[in-house]
Amino acid sequence: MTTLNIQTILYRDTDGKLKLWACRGVGKGCTRNKYRTSAKPCDDCVLAHDENETLEQLYARVNRGDA
């Protein structure tokens, strides 16, 4: 099984709530967060389904390609 290099990003949305994102673009040309001091979700980022989804579940979903 191939494992992706995934970067997690904790980002505050427009409502002020913190959301967990997983960036699939790391190492694939995603340069949006290369020089930023605070990371921001890009087009390759996937939002966690809900606050009860674990990192393991999020990584598995991204690795499966369900995201």
OpenMM code with the backbone's topology and positions (N, CA, C; nanometers):
from openmm import Vec3, app, unit

residues = "MET THR THR LEU ASN ILE GLN THR ILE LEU TYR ARG ASP THR ASP GLY LYS LEU LYS LEU TRP ALA CYS ARG GLY VAL GLY LYS GLY CYS THR ARG ASN LYS TYR ARG THR SER ALA LYS PRO CYS ASP ASP CYS VAL LEU ALA HIS ASP GLU ASN GLU THR LEU GLU GLN LEU TYR ALA ARG VAL ASN ARG GLY ASP ALA".split()
positions = [
    Vec3(0.0841, -0.1179, 0.0000),
    Vec3(0.0000, 0.0000, 0.0000),
    Vec3(0.0885, 0.1240, 0.0000),
    Vec3(0.0634, 0.2153, -0.0908),
    Vec3(0.1392, 0.3385, -0.1010),
    Vec3(0.0824, 0.4415, -0.0046),
    Vec3(0.1712, 0.5055, 0.0693),
    Vec3(0.1283, 0.6068, 0.1641),
    Vec3(0.1597, 0.7451, 0.1083),
    Vec3(0.0654, 0.8337, 0.1152),
    Vec3(0.0842, 0.9702, 0.0694),
    Vec3(0.1512, 1.0542, 0.1770),
    Vec3(0.2222, 1.1560, 0.1329),
    Vec3(0.2787, 1.2534, 0.2249),
    Vec3(0.1708, 1.3591, 0.2476),
    Vec3(0.1109, 1.3585, 0.3663),
    Vec3(-0.0028, 1.4464, 0.3941),
    Vec3(0.0333, 1.5449, 0.5042),
    Vec3(0.0052, 1.6707, 0.4785),
    Vec3(0.0265, 1.7761, 0.5778),
    Vec3(-0.1094, 1.8144, 0.6343),
    Vec3(-0.1198, 1.8233, 0.7662),
    Vec3(-0.2459, 1.8661, 0.8271),
    Vec3(-0.2405, 2.0165, 0.8521),
    Vec3(-0.3546, 2.0796, 0.8328),
    Vec3(-0.3671, 2.2246, 0.8489),
    Vec3(-0.4878, 2.2518, 0.9368),
    Vec3(-0.4683, 2.3284, 1.0411),
    Vec3(-0.5773, 2.3738, 1.1257),
    Vec3(-0.6060, 2.5178, 1.0853),
    Vec3(-0.7240, 2.5421, 1.0293),
    Vec3(-0.7560, 2.6719, 0.9709),
    Vec3(-0.8901, 2.7224, 1.0224),
    Vec3(-0.8959, 2.8496, 1.0549),
    Vec3(-1.0184, 2.9119, 1.1050),
    Vec3(-1.1034, 2.9571, 0.9862),
    Vec3(-1.2287, 2.9094, 0.9776),
    Vec3(-1.3159, 2.9455, 0.8659),
    Vec3(-1.3787, 3.0827, 0.8876),
    Vec3(-1.4672, 3.1220, 0.7979),
    Vec3(-1.5278, 3.2552, 0.8054),
    Vec3(-1.6171, 3.2731, 0.9286),
    Vec3(-1.6669, 3.1617, 0.9855),
    Vec3(-1.7482, 3.1687, 1.1070),
    Vec3(-1.6631, 3.1750, 1.2330),
    Vec3(-1.5316, 3.1615, 1.2180),
    Vec3(-1.4421, 3.1645, 1.3324),
    Vec3(-1.4175, 3.0284, 1.3942),
    Vec3(-1.4713, 2.9228, 1.3345),
    Vec3(-1.4525, 2.7874, 1.3870),
    Vec3(-1.3274, 2.7254, 1.3255),
    Vec3(-1.2524, 2.6516, 1.4076),
    Vec3(-1.1340, 2.5840, 1.3578),
    Vec3(-1.1739, 2.4560, 1.2854),
    Vec3(-1.1160, 2.4351, 1.1689),
    Vec3(-1.1431, 2.3165, 1.0874),
    Vec3(-1.0108, 2.2476, 1.0570),
    Vec3(-1.0126, 2.1142, 1.0521),
    Vec3(-0.8943, 2.0359, 1.0207),
    Vec3(-0.8969, 1.9989, 0.8732),
    Vec3(-0.7874, 2.0282, 0.8042),
    Vec3(-0.7710, 1.9976, 0.6633),
    Vec3(-0.6503, 1.9062, 0.6467),
    Vec3(-0.6532, 1.8225, 0.5451),
    Vec3(-0.5388, 1.7395, 0.5082),
    Vec3(-0.5012, 1.7780, 0.3654),
    Vec3(-0.3760, 1.8183, 0.3459),
    Vec3(-0.3304, 1.8620, 0.2136),
    Vec3(-0.2688, 1.7441, 0.1396),
    Vec3(-0.3293, 1.7072, 0.0276),
    Vec3(-0.2782, 1.5984, -0.0556),
    Vec3(-0.1726, 1.6480, -0.1527),
    Vec3(-0.1581, 1.7768, -0.1662),
    Vec3(-0.0688, 1.8339, -0.2672),
    Vec3(0.0766, 1.8418, -0.2262),
    Vec3(0.1102, 1.8036, -0.1038),
    Vec3(0.2479, 1.8107, -0.0576),
    Vec3(0.3339, 1.7191, -0.1436),
    Vec3(0.4417, 1.7739, -0.1995),
    Vec3(0.5311, 1.6953, -0.2823),
    Vec3(0.4811, 1.6751, -0.4244),
    Vec3(0.3655, 1.7304, -0.4572),
    Vec3(0.3106, 1.7163, -0.5917),
    Vec3(0.2961, 1.8516, -0.6596),
    Vec3(0.3750, 1.9474, -0.6178),
    Vec3(0.3684, 2.0781, -0.6804),
    Vec3(0.2853, 2.1796, -0.6049),
    Vec3(0.2334, 2.1430, -0.4871),
    Vec3(0.1563, 2.2378, -0.4068),
    Vec3(0.2534, 2.3357, -0.3420),
    Vec3(0.2542, 2.4581, -0.3885),
    Vec3(0.3477, 2.5579, -0.3352),
    Vec3(0.2757, 2.6667, -0.2561),
    Vec3(0.1462, 2.6538, -0.2381),
    Vec3(0.0688, 2.7578, -0.1696),
    Vec3(0.1228, 2.7880, -0.0304),
    Vec3(0.1580, 2.6843, 0.0460),
    Vec3(0.2007, 2.7035, 0.1847),
    Vec3(0.3522, 2.6968, 0.2037),
    Vec3(0.4261, 2.6959, 0.0933),
    Vec3(0.5713, 2.6811, 0.1024),
    Vec3(0.6364, 2.7964, 0.1792),
    Vec3(0.5900, 2.9173, 0.1578),
    Vec3(0.6521, 3.0339, 0.2211),
    Vec3(0.5591, 3.1087, 0.3151),
    Vec3(0.4418, 3.0551, 0.3423),
    Vec3(0.3468, 3.1208, 0.4322),
    Vec3(0.3835, 3.0915, 0.5769),
    Vec3(0.3626, 3.1878, 0.6642),
    Vec3(0.3871, 3.1649, 0.8071),
    Vec3(0.2716, 3.0880, 0.8700),
    Vec3(0.1507, 3.1058, 0.8190),
    Vec3(0.0366, 3.0263, 0.8656),
    Vec3(-0.0282, 2.9619, 0.7438),
    Vec3(-0.0392, 2.8293, 0.7478),
    Vec3(-0.0896, 2.7547, 0.6331),
    Vec3(-0.2372, 2.7823, 0.6073),
    Vec3(-0.2754, 2.7768, 0.4817),
    Vec3(-0.4135, 2.7987, 0.4394),
    Vec3(-0.4498, 2.6859, 0.3422),
    Vec3(-0.5717, 2.6325, 0.3488),
    Vec3(-0.6105, 2.5233, 0.2589),
    Vec3(-0.5982, 2.5623, 0.1119),
    Vec3(-0.5541, 2.4664, 0.0294),
    Vec3(-0.5414, 2.4876, -0.1143),
    Vec3(-0.6433, 2.3996, -0.1876),
    Vec3(-0.6353, 2.3947, -0.3183),
    Vec3(-0.7292, 2.3151, -0.3984),
    Vec3(-0.7135, 2.1656, -0.3743),
    Vec3(-0.5949, 2.1213, -0.3303),
    Vec3(-0.5703, 1.9796, -0.3050),
    Vec3(-0.6045, 1.9379, -0.1631),
    Vec3(-0.6527, 2.0302, -0.0807),
    Vec3(-0.6828, 2.0006, 0.0592),
    Vec3(-0.8215, 1.9365, 0.0745),
    Vec3(-0.8301, 1.8500, 0.1743),
    Vec3(-0.9547, 1.7788, 0.2036),
    Vec3(-0.9959, 1.8135, 0.3461),
    Vec3(-1.1210, 1.8502, 0.3638),
    Vec3(-1.1748, 1.8842, 0.4949),
    Vec3(-1.2158, 1.7577, 0.5689),
    Vec3(-1.1843, 1.7503, 0.6981),
    Vec3(-1.2296, 1.6376, 0.7808),
    Vec3(-1.3825, 1.6397, 0.7838),
    Vec3(-1.4441, 1.5198, 0.7817),
    Vec3(-1.5907, 1.5107, 0.7789),
    Vec3(-1.6554, 1.5802, 0.8972),
    Vec3(-1.6093, 1.5517, 1.0155),
    Vec3(-1.6653, 1.6130, 1.1352),
    Vec3(-1.5591, 1.6117, 1.2449),
    Vec3(-1.5943, 1.6663, 1.3586),
    Vec3(-1.4972, 1.6751, 1.4683),
    Vec3(-1.4666, 1.5392, 1.5307),
    Vec3(-1.5443, 1.4370, 1.4983),
    Vec3(-1.5209, 1.3039, 1.5541),
    Vec3(-1.4317, 1.2169, 1.4665),
    Vec3(-1.3979, 1.2623, 1.3463),
    Vec3(-1.3098, 1.1853, 1.2584),
    Vec3(-1.1666, 1.1955, 1.3091),
    Vec3(-1.1024, 1.0815, 1.3275),
    Vec3(-0.9646, 1.0802, 1.3772),
    Vec3(-0.8674, 1.1059, 1.2628),
    Vec3(-0.7432, 1.1374, 1.2982),
    Vec3(-0.6407, 1.1568, 1.1961),
    Vec3(-0.6209, 1.0296, 1.1144),
    Vec3(-0.6244, 0.9154, 1.1809),
    Vec3(-0.6081, 0.7880, 1.1114),
    Vec3(-0.7191, 0.7679, 1.0074),
    Vec3(-0.8432, 0.8002, 1.0442),
    Vec3(-0.9546, 0.7866, 0.9512),
    Vec3(-0.9411, 0.8846, 0.8346),
    Vec3(-0.8989, 1.0066, 0.8633),
    Vec3(-0.8799, 1.1071, 0.7589),
    Vec3(-0.7701, 1.0640, 0.6627),
    Vec3(-0.6564, 1.0174, 0.7155),
    Vec3(-0.5457, 0.9711, 0.6316),
    Vec3(-0.5890, 0.8519, 0.5463),
    Vec3(-0.6640, 0.7582, 0.6059),
    Vec3(-0.7098, 0.6403, 0.5319),
    Vec3(-0.8034, 0.6820, 0.4182),
    Vec3(-0.8915, 0.7777, 0.4443),
    Vec3(-0.9853, 0.8251, 0.3418),
    Vec3(-0.9107, 0.8919, 0.2267),
    Vec3(-0.8094, 0.9711, 0.2595),
    Vec3(-0.7307, 1.0378, 0.1555),
    Vec3(-0.6489, 0.9340, 0.0778),
    Vec3(-0.5891, 0.8364, 0.1463),
    Vec3(-0.5110, 0.7327, 0.0793),
    Vec3(-0.5970, 0.6469, -0.0126),
    Vec3(-0.7218, 0.6201, 0.0270),
    Vec3(-0.8133, 0.5416, -0.0559),
    Vec3(-0.8578, 0.6204, -0.1793),
    Vec3(-0.8507, 0.7506, -0.1693),
    Vec3(-0.8970, 0.8345, -0.2794),
    Vec3(-1.0434, 0.8709, -0.2671),
    Vec3(-1.1036, 0.8458, -0.1514),
    Vec3(-1.2446, 0.8786, -0.1300),
    Vec3(-1.2673, 1.0284, -0.1126),
    Vec3(-1.1616, 1.0992, -0.0857),
    Vec3(-1.1740, 1.2419, -0.0560),
    Vec3(-1.1771, 1.3248, -0.1826),
] * unit.nanometer
topology = app.Topology()
chain = topology.addChain("A")
for resn in residues:
    res = topology.addResidue(resn, chain)
    for name in ("N", "CA", "C"):
        topology.addAtom(name, app.Element.getBySymbol(name[0]), res)
